[in-house]
Amino acid sequence: MQIRIKRRYDKFTRETAFFDENQGDFAPTSEVRKHAANLHQIILDMDKAKAGQSGGSAIPKEILLEALRLDLGLIRGLATAFDLDEPGFLKRFPLADNNETSLLTTADTYLAELAITASDTPAQAAAKTALVARFVAHELPADFVEDLQIDLDAIRGKDTEFDATNVKGVENTAALGRLTKLGMKASTYLDAIMQVKYKGNSDKLRGWESASHLERAPQKAKLITAATSAP
């Protein structure tokens, strides 16, 4: 199972376990039970698809796009907050439309603001370093720019590497991608409900947030050129 899909599978598993432990907090007819049951079934279906996945190593493009959308949303969310103290800041991080072309173009725009390149002057590199540090200070991962670049590169260059000799493996990989997308939809509903349900219960809310977080790789290949030492 591809690591991006596995992280989401693990997230779904933690979320359903949290619900199972706390289902007594919800009425029998509560909508949350429907979404939790849906997520339980998606996990079972992913297990079946995973068992049949002996080949087809590429990550489905829809999963790559979902990862890119998540990255952009986190950056945009903080930029919206920064704009409250610095009007006009948000213009540097426009909102992406929900289609591939817009997501890719928007990612390029964000990277132009954040990623140091060999052509940057020392002043430009220093300004980007300070801007990245500002986002990191507000709990984005230290390598969030590298994450964004990796997601973008994967969509543009690594999404066609299927093993054509193993059609069944490719089919199961595609099924995992489809199920992961459905799982993220159920997970989004659950998160919205849990945030409302436990807004007055900090212990339960922290428990849910721990269960529902989406893990990142502990280390990424460094794709940004260090230009701060340029003459």
PyRosetta script that sets phi, psi and omega in degrees:
from pyrosetta import init, pose_from_sequence

init()
pose = pose_from_sequence("MQIRIKRRYDKFTRETAFFDENQGDFAPTSEVRKHAANLHQIILDMDKAKAGQSGGSAIPKEILLEALRLDLGLIRGLATAFDLDEPGFLKRFPLADNNETSLLTTADTYLAELAITASDTPAQAAAKTALVARFVAHELPADFVEDLQIDLDAIRGKDTEFDATNVKGVENTAALGRLTKLGMKASTYLDAIMQVKYKGNSDKLRGWESASHLERAPQKAKLITAATSAP")
pose.set_psi(1, 129.1)
pose.set_omega(1, 179.6)
pose.set_phi(2, -59.4)
pose.set_psi(2, 147.0)
pose.set_omega(2, -172.8)
pose.set_phi(3, -61.8)
pose.set_psi(3, -36.6)
pose.set_omega(3, 179.1)
pose.set_phi(4, -63.4)
pose.set_psi(4, -42.3)
pose.set_omega(4, 179.5)
pose.set_phi(5, -69.7)
pose.set_psi(5, -40.1)
pose.set_omega(5, -179.2)
pose.set_phi(6, -61.7)
pose.set_psi(6, -39.6)
pose.set_omega(6, 179.2)
pose.set_phi(7, -62.1)
pose.set_psi(7, -38.2)
pose.set_omega(7, 178.8)
pose.set_phi(8, -73.3)
pose.set_psi(8, -37.6)
pose.set_omega(8, 174.9)
pose.set_phi(9, -59.2)
pose.set_psi(9, -45.4)
pose.set_omega(9, 179.0)
pose.set_phi(10, -62.9)
pose.set_psi(10, -39.5)
pose.set_omega(10, 176.9)
pose.set_phi(11, -60.4)
pose.set_psi(11, -46.7)
pose.set_omega(11, -179.9)
pose.set_phi(12, -60.8)
pose.set_psi(12, -40.9)
pose.set_omega(12, -179.0)
pose.set_phi(13, -64.2)
pose.set_psi(13, -42.6)
pose.set_omega(13, 177.9)
pose.set_phi(14, -65.0)
pose.set_psi(14, -40.3)
pose.set_omega(14, -178.1)
pose.set_phi(15, -65.9)
pose.set_psi(15, -42.7)
pose.set_omega(15, 179.2)
pose.set_phi(16, -68.8)
pose.set_psi(16, -33.9)
pose.set_omega(16, 176.9)
pose.set_phi(17, -65.0)
pose.set_psi(17, -40.3)
pose.set_omega(17, 177.3)
pose.set_phi(18, -62.0)
pose.set_psi(18, -44.9)
pose.set_omega(18, 179.2)
pose.set_phi(19, -62.3)
pose.set_psi(19, -43.9)
pose.set_omega(19, -179.2)
pose.set_phi(20, -58.0)
pose.set_psi(20, -37.5)
pose.set_omega(20, -179.1)
pose.set_phi(21, -73.7)
pose.set_psi(21, -23.2)
pose.set_omega(21, -173.6)
pose.set_phi(22, -121.1)
pose.set_psi(22, 15.0)
pose.set_omega(22, -173.8)
pose.set_phi(23, -64.8)
pose.set_psi(23, -20.3)
pose.set_omega(23, 176.7)
pose.set_phi(24, -65.1)
pose.set_psi(24, -15.2)
pose.set_omega(24, 178.0)
pose.set_phi(25, -76.8)
pose.set_psi(25, -9.2)
pose.set_omega(25, -172.4)
pose.set_phi(26, -119.2)
pose.set_psi(26, 142.7)
pose.set_omega(26, 179.7)
pose.set_phi(27, -65.0)
pose.set_psi(27, 152.7)
pose.set_omega(27, -179.7)
pose.set_phi(28, -57.6)
pose.set_psi(28, -28.1)
pose.set_omega(28, -178.6)
pose.set_phi(29, -98.7)
pose.set_psi(29, 9.7)
pose.set_omega(29, -177.3)
pose.set_phi(30, -63.5)
pose.set_psi(30, 143.7)
pose.set_omega(30, 178.2)
pose.set_phi(31, -62.5)
pose.set_psi(31, -28.5)
pose.set_omega(31, -177.2)
pose.set_phi(32, -61.4)
pose.set_psi(32, -32.3)
pose.set_omega(32, 179.6)
pose.set_phi(33, -65.7)
pose.set_psi(33, -36.3)
pose.set_omega(33, 178.3)
pose.set_phi(34, -64.7)
pose.set_psi(34, -44.4)
pose.set_omega(34, -178.4)
pose.set_phi(35, -70.9)
pose.set_psi(35, -36.7)
pose.set_omega(35, 177.2)
pose.set_phi(36, -66.0)
pose.set_psi(36, -41.7)
pose.set_omega(36, 177.6)
pose.set_phi(37, -63.3)
pose.set_psi(37, -39.3)
pose.set_omega(37, 177.6)
pose.set_phi(38, -61.2)
pose.set_psi(38, -42.9)
pose.set_omega(38, -179.3)
pose.set_phi(39, -69.1)
pose.set_psi(39, -37.1)
pose.set_omega(39, 174.0)
pose.set_phi(40, -56.5)
pose.set_psi(40, -46.4)
pose.set_omega(40, -178.4)
pose.set_phi(41, -66.4)
pose.set_psi(41, -38.6)
pose.set_omega(41, 178.7)
pose.set_phi(42, -61.7)
pose.set_psi(42, -40.2)
pose.set_omega(42, 177.7)
pose.set_phi(43, -61.4)
pose.set_psi(43, -44.4)
pose.set_omega(43, 178.1)
pose.set_phi(44, -61.6)
pose.set_psi(44, -42.3)
pose.set_omega(44, 179.2)
pose.set_phi(45, -66.3)
pose.set_psi(45, -36.1)
pose.set_omega(45, 177.1)
pose.set_phi(46, -66.8)
pose.set_psi(46, -36.5)
pose.set_omega(46, 176.8)
pose.set_phi(47, -60.5)
pose.set_psi(47, -42.7)
pose.set_omega(47, 179.5)
pose.set_phi(48, -65.0)
pose.set_psi(48, -43.8)
pose.set_omega(48, 179.9)
pose.set_phi(49, -66.2)
pose.set_psi(49, -38.8)
pose.set_omega(49, 179.3)
pose.set_phi(50, -62.9)
pose.set_psi(50, -39.2)
pose.set_omega(50, -178.8)
pose.set_phi(51, -63.0)
pose.set_psi(51, -28.7)
pose.set_omega(51, -178.5)
pose.set_phi(52, -97.9)
pose.set_psi(52, 8.4)
pose.set_omega(52, -175.3)
pose.set_phi(53, -95.0)
pose.set_psi(53, 86.0)
pose.set_omega(53, 179.1)
pose.set_phi(54, -99.6)
pose.set_psi(54, -1.1)
pose.set_omega(54, 179.6)
pose.set_phi(55, -159.5)
pose.set_psi(55, -162.4)
pose.set_omega(55, 179.3)
pose.set_phi(56, 67.5)
pose.set_psi(56, 69.2)
pose.set_omega(56, -166.3)
pose.set_phi(57, -81.9)
pose.set_psi(57, -9.6)
pose.set_omega(57, -175.7)
pose.set_phi(58, -75.1)
pose.set_psi(58, 149.9)
pose.set_omega(58, 175.1)
pose.set_phi(59, -81.5)
pose.set_psi(59, 128.3)
pose.set_omega(59, 177.7)
pose.set_phi(60, -55.8)
pose.set_psi(60, 140.8)
pose.set_omega(60, -176.3)
pose.set_phi(61, -59.0)
pose.set_psi(61, -33.9)
pose.set_omega(61, -178.8)
pose.set_phi(62, -62.3)
pose.set_psi(62, -31.4)
pose.set_omega(62, 177.5)
pose.set_phi(63, -73.6)
pose.set_psi(63, -40.5)
pose.set_omega(63, 176.5)
pose.set_phi(64, -62.1)
pose.set_psi(64, -41.7)
pose.set_omega(64, 179.1)
pose.set_phi(65, -67.0)
pose.set_psi(65, -37.4)
pose.set_omega(65, 178.2)
pose.set_phi(66, -64.8)
pose.set_psi(66, -39.3)
pose.set_omega(66, 177.8)
pose.set_phi(67, -64.9)
pose.set_psi(67, -42.1)
pose.set_omega(67, 178.3)
pose.set_phi(68, -64.4)
pose.set_psi(68, -42.3)
pose.set_omega(68, 178.3)
pose.set_phi(69, -60.0)
pose.set_psi(69, -40.0)
pose.set_omega(69, 178.4)
pose.set_phi(70, -64.2)
pose.set_psi(70, -46.5)
pose.set_omega(70, 178.8)
pose.set_phi(71, -57.6)
pose.set_psi(71, -47.8)
pose.set_omega(71, -178.7)
pose.set_phi(72, -63.5)
pose.set_psi(72, -40.1)
pose.set_omega(72, -178.9)
pose.set_phi(73, -63.6)
pose.set_psi(73, -39.2)
pose.set_omega(73, 179.1)
pose.set_phi(74, -65.6)
pose.set_psi(74, -42.8)
pose.set_omega(74, 179.6)
pose.set_phi(75, -66.8)
pose.set_psi(75, -45.4)
pose.set_omega(75, 179.7)
pose.set_phi(76, -61.2)
pose.set_psi(76, -38.5)
pose.set_omega(76, -179.8)
pose.set_phi(77, -61.3)
pose.set_psi(77, -44.4)
pose.set_omega(77, 178.0)
pose.set_phi(78, -69.5)
pose.set_psi(78, -38.1)
pose.set_omega(78, 178.4)
pose.set_phi(79, -60.6)
pose.set_psi(79, -36.0)
pose.set_omega(79, 176.8)
pose.set_phi(80, -62.2)
pose.set_psi(80, -40.7)
pose.set_omega(80, 177.7)
pose.set_phi(81, -67.6)
pose.set_psi(81, -42.6)
pose.set_omega(81, -179.9)
pose.set_phi(82, -61.8)
pose.set_psi(82, -32.6)
pose.set_omega(82, -178.1)
pose.set_phi(83, -63.7)
pose.set_psi(83, -22.6)
pose.set_omega(83, 178.7)
pose.set_phi(84, -64.5)
pose.set_psi(84, -35.2)
pose.set_omega(84, 178.8)
pose.set_phi(85, -96.3)
pose.set_psi(85, -17.4)
pose.set_omega(85, -177.4)
pose.set_phi(86, -135.7)
pose.set_psi(86, 76.9)
pose.set_omega(86, -177.0)
pose.set_phi(87, -52.2)
pose.set_psi(87, 133.1)
pose.set_omega(87, -177.8)
pose.set_phi(88, 100.9)
pose.set_psi(88, -15.9)
pose.set_omega(88, -178.6)
pose.set_phi(89, -59.3)
pose.set_psi(89, -39.2)
pose.set_omega(89, -174.8)
pose.set_phi(90, -63.5)
pose.set_psi(90, -23.8)
pose.set_omega(90, 179.2)
pose.set_phi(91, -61.8)
pose.set_psi(91, -24.6)
pose.set_omega(91, 179.9)
pose.set_phi(92, -73.4)
pose.set_psi(92, -16.9)
pose.set_omega(92, -177.0)
pose.set_phi(93, -130.6)
pose.set_psi(93, 76.5)
pose.set_omega(93, -175.1)
pose.set_phi(94, -66.2)
pose.set_psi(94, 159.1)
pose.set_omega(94, 178.5)
pose.set_phi(95, -79.1)
pose.set_psi(95, 132.1)
pose.set_omega(95, 178.6)
pose.set_phi(96, -85.0)
pose.set_psi(96, 142.0)
pose.set_omega(96, 169.7)
pose.set_phi(97, -74.7)
pose.set_psi(97, 163.3)
pose.set_omega(97, -175.1)
pose.set_phi(98, -87.5)
pose.set_psi(98, 58.2)
pose.set_omega(98, 174.8)
pose.set_phi(99, -146.3)
pose.set_psi(99, 160.0)
pose.set_omega(99, -172.5)
pose.set_phi(100, -59.5)
pose.set_psi(100, -46.5)
pose.set_omega(100, -177.4)
pose.set_phi(101, -59.5)
pose.set_psi(101, -45.6)
pose.set_omega(101, -179.6)
pose.set_phi(102, -65.8)
pose.set_psi(102, -40.0)
pose.set_omega(102, 179.7)
pose.set_phi(103, -62.6)
pose.set_psi(103, -43.5)
pose.set_omega(103, -179.6)
pose.set_phi(104, -66.9)
pose.set_psi(104, -43.9)
pose.set_omega(104, 179.6)
pose.set_phi(105, -63.7)
pose.set_psi(105, -41.9)
pose.set_omega(105, 179.9)
pose.set_phi(106, -65.9)
pose.set_psi(106, -39.3)
pose.set_omega(106, 177.3)
pose.set_phi(107, -61.5)
pose.set_psi(107, -41.4)
pose.set_omega(107, 176.8)
pose.set_phi(108, -60.5)
pose.set_psi(108, -40.6)
pose.set_omega(108, 179.9)
pose.set_phi(109, -63.8)
pose.set_psi(109, -43.9)
pose.set_omega(109, 179.3)
pose.set_phi(110, -63.6)
pose.set_psi(110, -43.7)
pose.set_omega(110, -178.5)
pose.set_phi(111, -65.7)
pose.set_psi(111, -32.5)
pose.set_omega(111, 176.8)
pose.set_phi(112, -62.8)
pose.set_psi(112, -29.2)
pose.set_omega(112, 178.1)
pose.set_phi(113, -82.5)
pose.set_psi(113, -28.4)
pose.set_omega(113, -167.2)
pose.set_phi(114, -113.1)
pose.set_psi(114, -34.5)
pose.set_omega(114, -171.0)
pose.set_phi(115, -88.1)
pose.set_psi(115, 127.0)
pose.set_omega(115, 177.7)
pose.set_phi(116, -75.3)
pose.set_psi(116, 135.4)
pose.set_omega(116, 178.3)
pose.set_phi(117, -123.2)
pose.set_psi(117, 165.3)
pose.set_omega(117, -178.2)
pose.set_phi(118, -63.5)
pose.set_psi(118, -23.5)
pose.set_omega(118, -178.0)
pose.set_phi(119, -86.1)
pose.set_psi(119, -6.6)
pose.set_omega(119, 179.6)
pose.set_phi(120, -69.9)
pose.set_psi(120, 141.4)
pose.set_omega(120, 171.7)
pose.set_phi(121, -73.6)
pose.set_psi(121, 163.5)
pose.set_omega(121, 175.8)
pose.set_phi(122, -55.0)
pose.set_psi(122, -37.0)
pose.set_omega(122, 179.5)
pose.set_phi(123, -67.1)
pose.set_psi(123, -41.9)
pose.set_omega(123, 178.7)
pose.set_phi(124, -65.4)
pose.set_psi(124, -42.2)
pose.set_omega(124, 179.1)
pose.set_phi(125, -63.1)
pose.set_psi(125, -41.5)
pose.set_omega(125, 179.6)
pose.set_phi(126, -64.8)
pose.set_psi(126, -38.8)
pose.set_omega(126, 179.3)
pose.set_phi(127, -65.8)
pose.set_psi(127, -40.6)
pose.set_omega(127, 178.2)
pose.set_phi(128, -67.3)
pose.set_psi(128, -39.4)
pose.set_omega(128, 177.6)
pose.set_phi(129, -60.5)
pose.set_psi(129, -43.1)
pose.set_omega(129, 179.5)
pose.set_phi(130, -66.1)
pose.set_psi(130, -37.9)
pose.set_omega(130, -179.9)
pose.set_phi(131, -67.3)
pose.set_psi(131, -43.9)
pose.set_omega(131, 177.2)
pose.set_phi(132, -60.4)
pose.set_psi(132, -43.3)
pose.set_omega(132, 179.6)
pose.set_phi(133, -61.2)
pose.set_psi(133, -33.1)
pose.set_omega(133, 178.2)
pose.set_phi(134, -64.3)
pose.set_psi(134, -43.2)
pose.set_omega(134, 177.6)
pose.set_phi(135, -67.0)
pose.set_psi(135, -42.6)
pose.set_omega(135, -179.7)
pose.set_phi(136, -62.6)
pose.set_psi(136, -36.3)
pose.set_omega(136, 178.5)
pose.set_phi(137, -63.3)
pose.set_psi(137, -19.3)
pose.set_omega(137, 178.4)
pose.set_phi(138, -105.5)
pose.set_psi(138, 31.1)
pose.set_omega(138, 167.1)
pose.set_phi(139, 82.4)
pose.set_psi(139, 9.6)
pose.set_omega(139, 167.1)
pose.set_phi(140, -73.2)
pose.set_psi(140, 149.1)
pose.set_omega(140, 179.5)
pose.set_phi(141, -60.2)
pose.set_psi(141, 150.8)
pose.set_omega(141, -178.3)
pose.set_phi(142, -60.0)
pose.set_psi(142, -26.1)
pose.set_omega(142, -178.5)
pose.set_phi(143, -105.0)
pose.set_psi(143, 29.0)
pose.set_omega(143, -174.6)
pose.set_phi(144, -65.1)
pose.set_psi(144, -30.5)
pose.set_omega(144, 178.3)
pose.set_phi(145, -69.2)
pose.set_psi(145, -41.7)
pose.set_omega(145, 176.4)
pose.set_phi(146, -62.2)
pose.set_psi(146, -40.8)
pose.set_omega(146, 176.7)
pose.set_phi(147, -56.9)
pose.set_psi(147, -45.3)
pose.set_omega(147, -178.5)
pose.set_phi(148, -62.9)
pose.set_psi(148, -43.7)
pose.set_omega(148, -179.9)
pose.set_phi(149, -64.9)
pose.set_psi(149, -41.3)
pose.set_omega(149, 179.6)
pose.set_phi(150, -63.3)
pose.set_psi(150, -44.0)
pose.set_omega(150, 178.3)
pose.set_phi(151, -61.0)
pose.set_psi(151, -42.7)
pose.set_omega(151, -178.9)
pose.set_phi(152, -65.6)
pose.set_psi(152, -45.4)
pose.set_omega(152, 179.7)
pose.set_phi(153, -62.9)
pose.set_psi(153, -37.4)
pose.set_omega(153, -179.4)
pose.set_phi(154, -62.8)
pose.set_psi(154, -40.6)
pose.set_omega(154, -179.8)
pose.set_phi(155, -67.6)
pose.set_psi(155, -38.5)
pose.set_omega(155, -174.9)
pose.set_phi(156, -84.1)
pose.set_psi(156, -19.5)
pose.set_omega(156, -174.1)
pose.set_phi(157, -138.5)
pose.set_psi(157, -8.3)
pose.set_omega(157, -172.1)
pose.set_phi(158, -126.6)
pose.set_psi(158, 15.2)
pose.set_omega(158, -174.6)
pose.set_phi(159, -97.6)
pose.set_psi(159, 6.7)
pose.set_omega(159, -178.6)
pose.set_phi(160, -119.6)
pose.set_psi(160, 20.1)
pose.set_omega(160, -173.9)
pose.set_phi(161, -90.5)
pose.set_psi(161, 35.4)
pose.set_omega(161, 178.0)
pose.set_phi(162, -68.1)
pose.set_psi(162, 146.2)
pose.set_omega(162, 173.6)
pose.set_phi(163, -83.0)
pose.set_psi(163, 100.8)
pose.set_omega(163, -174.0)
pose.set_phi(164, -68.0)
pose.set_psi(164, -13.6)
pose.set_omega(164, -179.8)
pose.set_phi(165, -81.8)
pose.set_psi(165, -7.4)
pose.set_omega(165, -178.8)
pose.set_phi(166, -127.7)
pose.set_psi(166, 80.1)
pose.set_omega(166, -174.9)
pose.set_phi(167, -63.3)
pose.set_psi(167, -39.2)
pose.set_omega(167, -178.5)
pose.set_phi(168, -63.9)
pose.set_psi(168, -40.0)
pose.set_omega(168, 177.7)
pose.set_phi(169, -63.2)
pose.set_psi(169, -40.6)
pose.set_omega(169, 177.5)
pose.set_phi(170, -63.1)
pose.set_psi(170, -41.3)
pose.set_omega(170, 179.6)
pose.set_phi(171, -62.1)
pose.set_psi(171, -40.9)
pose.set_omega(171, 179.4)
pose.set_phi(172, -70.0)
pose.set_psi(172, -34.9)
pose.set_omega(172, 174.8)
pose.set_phi(173, -62.5)
pose.set_psi(173, -43.6)
pose.set_omega(173, 178.2)
pose.set_phi(174, -63.3)
pose.set_psi(174, -39.3)
pose.set_omega(174, 178.6)
pose.set_phi(175, -63.1)
pose.set_psi(175, -41.1)
pose.set_omega(175, 177.9)
pose.set_phi(176, -62.0)
pose.set_psi(176, -38.6)
pose.set_omega(176, 177.4)
pose.set_phi(177, -63.8)
pose.set_psi(177, -44.6)
pose.set_omega(177, 179.1)
pose.set_phi(178, -63.7)
pose.set_psi(178, -44.0)
pose.set_omega(178, -179.7)
pose.set_phi(179, -66.3)
pose.set_psi(179, -36.4)
pose.set_omega(179, 178.6)
pose.set_phi(180, -64.0)
pose.set_psi(180, -39.7)
pose.set_omega(180, 177.6)
pose.set_phi(181, -62.6)
pose.set_psi(181, -43.0)
pose.set_omega(181, 177.4)
pose.set_phi(182, -65.2)
pose.set_psi(182, -38.4)
pose.set_omega(182, 178.7)
pose.set_phi(183, -64.1)
pose.set_psi(183, -38.9)
pose.set_omega(183, 178.7)
pose.set_phi(184, -65.6)
pose.set_psi(184, -33.3)
pose.set_omega(184, 176.7)
pose.set_phi(185, -65.1)
pose.set_psi(185, -47.3)
pose.set_omega(185, 178.0)
pose.set_phi(186, -62.9)
pose.set_psi(186, -39.3)
pose.set_omega(186, 179.8)
pose.set_phi(187, -63.3)
pose.set_psi(187, -38.7)
pose.set_omega(187, 178.8)
pose.set_phi(188, -63.6)
pose.set_psi(188, -42.2)
pose.set_omega(188, 175.8)
pose.set_phi(189, -61.0)
pose.set_psi(189, -46.7)
pose.set_omega(189, -179.2)
pose.set_phi(190, -60.5)
pose.set_psi(190, -41.5)
pose.set_omega(190, -179.2)
pose.set_phi(191, -63.1)
pose.set_psi(191, -44.5)
pose.set_omega(191, 179.3)
pose.set_phi(192, -60.0)
pose.set_psi(192, -41.6)
pose.set_omega(192, -179.3)
pose.set_phi(193, -68.7)
pose.set_psi(193, -43.9)
pose.set_omega(193, -178.7)
pose.set_phi(194, -65.3)
pose.set_psi(194, -36.6)
pose.set_omega(194, 178.9)
pose.set_phi(195, -62.3)
pose.set_psi(195, -37.9)
pose.set_omega(195, 178.2)
pose.set_phi(196, -74.5)
pose.set_psi(196, -46.2)
pose.set_omega(196, -175.5)
pose.set_phi(197, -60.4)
pose.set_psi(197, -42.8)
pose.set_omega(197, -172.1)
pose.set_phi(198, -107.8)
pose.set_psi(198, 22.4)
pose.set_omega(198, -179.3)
pose.set_phi(199, -62.2)
pose.set_psi(199, -24.7)
pose.set_omega(199, 178.5)
pose.set_phi(200, -102.9)
pose.set_psi(200, 9.1)
pose.set_omega(200, -178.9)
pose.set_phi(201, -128.3)
pose.set_psi(201, 90.9)
pose.set_omega(201, -172.3)
pose.set_phi(202, -64.3)
pose.set_psi(202, -33.8)
pose.set_omega(202, -179.8)
pose.set_phi(203, -66.1)
pose.set_psi(203, -47.0)
pose.set_omega(203, 178.8)
pose.set_phi(204, -65.1)
pose.set_psi(204, -39.4)
pose.set_omega(204, -178.9)
pose.set_phi(205, -65.0)
pose.set_psi(205, -41.5)
pose.set_omega(205, 176.8)
pose.set_phi(206, -63.6)
pose.set_psi(206, -38.1)
pose.set_omega(206, 177.4)
pose.set_phi(207, -61.9)
pose.set_psi(207, -43.2)
pose.set_omega(207, 177.8)
pose.set_phi(208, -65.0)
pose.set_psi(208, -44.6)
pose.set_omega(208, -178.0)
pose.set_phi(209, -64.6)
pose.set_psi(209, -33.6)
pose.set_omega(209, 175.2)
pose.set_phi(210, -66.6)
pose.set_psi(210, -40.1)
pose.set_omega(210, -179.4)
pose.set_phi(211, -70.3)
pose.set_psi(211, -35.7)
pose.set_omega(211, -169.6)
pose.set_phi(212, -94.6)
pose.set_psi(212, -2.5)
pose.set_omega(212, -178.5)
pose.set_phi(213, -67.2)
pose.set_psi(213, 151.2)
pose.set_omega(213, 179.6)
pose.set_phi(214, -104.7)
pose.set_psi(214, 116.8)
pose.set_omega(214, -175.4)
pose.set_phi(215, -72.2)
pose.set_psi(215, 149.6)
pose.set_omega(215, 172.9)
pose.set_phi(216, -108.4)
pose.set_psi(216, 161.4)
pose.set_omega(216, 175.2)
pose.set_phi(217, -62.7)
pose.set_psi(217, 140.0)
pose.set_omega(217, -178.3)
pose.set_phi(218, -64.5)
pose.set_psi(218, -29.0)
pose.set_omega(218, 178.5)
pose.set_phi(219, -141.8)
pose.set_psi(219, 146.8)
pose.set_omega(219, 176.5)
pose.set_phi(220, -124.4)
pose.set_psi(220, 153.4)
pose.set_omega(220, 171.0)
pose.set_phi(221, -64.5)
pose.set_psi(221, 137.0)
pose.set_omega(221, -177.5)
pose.set_phi(222, -80.6)
pose.set_psi(222, 113.8)
pose.set_omega(222, -174.9)
pose.set_phi(223, -105.9)
pose.set_psi(223, -6.1)
pose.set_omega(223, -177.4)
pose.set_phi(224, -93.9)
pose.set_psi(224, 130.5)
pose.set_omega(224, 179.3)
pose.set_phi(225, -72.8)
pose.set_psi(225, 130.3)
pose.set_omega(225, 177.0)
pose.set_phi(226, -80.8)
pose.set_psi(226, 110.2)
pose.set_omega(226, -175.3)
pose.set_phi(227, -115.3)
pose.set_psi(227, 4.7)
pose.set_omega(227, -176.2)
pose.set_phi(228, -68.1)
pose.set_psi(228, -18.7)
pose.set_omega(228, 179.6)
pose.set_phi(229, -95.3)
pose.set_psi(229, 5.6)
pose.set_omega(229, 179.7)
pose.set_phi(230, -63.5)
pose.set_psi(230, 142.8)
pose.set_omega(230, -179.4)
pose.set_phi(231, -66.5)
pose.dump_pdb("model.pdb")
